[in-house]
Amino acid sequence: WKEAAVLLLRMWQQGPAPDAMACNVAIAAAERASEWRQVLSLMSIMRTKCTSPDVASFNTALTALESASQWQRALPLLGAMRDDRVKADIITYGAAFSVCAVGQQWQYALKLVQEMRNWQVSLNLIACGSAVRVLAESPLWQVSLQLIDEMQFKET
């Protein structure tokens, strides 16, 4: 990840200016190295020196924070995503549900389920499993059963 960060720094200093893809490569390298602080730093730098982060940037950052059990830092990223008008995809929601499970944030997971329905984003098996995992242990555990029913209906 350090080599990718150095290369990115060189691009900012000497040109050509890095695009979202170049920034995403550095973010992904930091994520693979379990360097969640660097992921957040690169996301911040990207917003100020580069272009706005795209869905891949946010998805990678969410995954890094979920892996590091940093749910408190991950949930605000979803708000930043909305602020930047980046449309979440199924990977975003799957990562967000995993983050909610780590932090036992079933209320937030419930909001995400509603948001997915509003945006007509279909659950896939992985996102559904992550949502069920966090909602099954909540006072509204029946919602997890509804999600399982939706998945079964979708598969028939």
N, C-alpha and C positions, 0 to 999 in steps of 0.2 A: 504494500500500500504506500510505503514511503516513496518508492520510485515513481508511482503514479502521481503523488502529490507534488513531487519535485518537478516533474514534467509539466504539470498544470501550472505551477508557479512560473516556470520558464515561459510558458505560453502567454501568461498575463504580462510578464515583463518585456518579452521580446517579440511577441506576436507569432503567428496569428492568434487573435483572441479566441479562447476556447468556446465551443458551443456546448449545448446541453449534453450531447453524447460524450464529449471529452470529460466533462464534469462527472457524468454518471459512471464512467469507467473508474475514476478515482474514488467515488463514493462506494461503488461495488467492491473495489479492492480493500477499502477500509472495513467494509461490512464483513468480508470474508476473513479478515484478520481479527475480527471481534473488537474493533476499535470504534465503539459507538460514539465516543467523544469526538473523534476525528470526523465521523459521519456527520454529526451535527455541525461541526465547524465548517466542513465543506459545503453543507447545505446553506449555511449563513453566507459564506463567501460567494457561493453561486448566485444568491439573490442580490448581492451588492455589486459584484464585479462582472458577472457573466449574464446569463439569461435567466429567466425564471425557471425554477425546477419544474420538471414535467412529472407525469404519473410514475415513470420508472424511478425517478429520483426519490419521490415520496415512498414508493413501495419498498425500495431498498433500505431507506432510513427506518421505516416502520419495522421491517424484519430485523434490522440490527438492534433496535431498541427492545423488541420483543425477546430476542435471544439473550439480551443482557438484563432482562427483567426490569427494564427502565420504563414501565408503563406510564409513570407520571410525566415523562418527557415525550412519550409517543402520542398521547391523546391530543396535546396542543398542535402537533403536526397536522392532524386532520383538520383543525380549524385553519391553519395556515394554507392548507391545500384549497379549502373553500375560498379563502381570501385571494389566493392567486388564480382563482377560477379554473383550477385543474380538476377535471372530472375523474372521480374515483372509478376504478374498475373492480372486477371480482377479486383480483389479487390484493388490491387495497383493502377490501372488506374482510377477506380472509385473514390478512395480517392484523387488521384492527380487532377482529374478534379474538385472535390469539393474544393480543396485548390486553384486551379486556379480561380474558381468562387468567392471565398472569396476575393482574391487579385485582381480581374478583370484582370487576366493575360491571355488574350485570345491568345496571340502569343505563349505562352508556351503550352496552351491547344492544339493549332493547331499542334505543334511539337509532342505532345503526341498522337494525332490521327494518324499522319503519322508513328510514332514509332509502334503503335499497328498494323497498317496495315503491316509494314515491318516484324514484329514478328508473324504475322498471329494470333493475339489475337482477338477473336470475342467479339464484344460489347454485353453486356447484357443490360437489360432495365434500371438498376440503373446507370451504367456507361454512357450509352447513354444519359439519362436524365441530368446527371451532365455535360457532354460535351456540350449538346445542351444549357443548362442554361448559360454557360460562352460564347459560340460562338454566340449565338443569339443576343447578345448585342455588337458584334464586327463589324468592317467594312466588314468582310468576313462572314456575317450571313448566306450566302447561304450554307456554309459548314454544318451548323446545319440542314438545310433541307435535305442535302445529307445523313447525319447520320440517320435522321428519315426514309428516304426512305430505307436505308440499313436494319434498324430494321424491317420495314414492309415486305421487301422482305424475310428476314430471317425467319419471322414467318409464311409465306405462304408455 
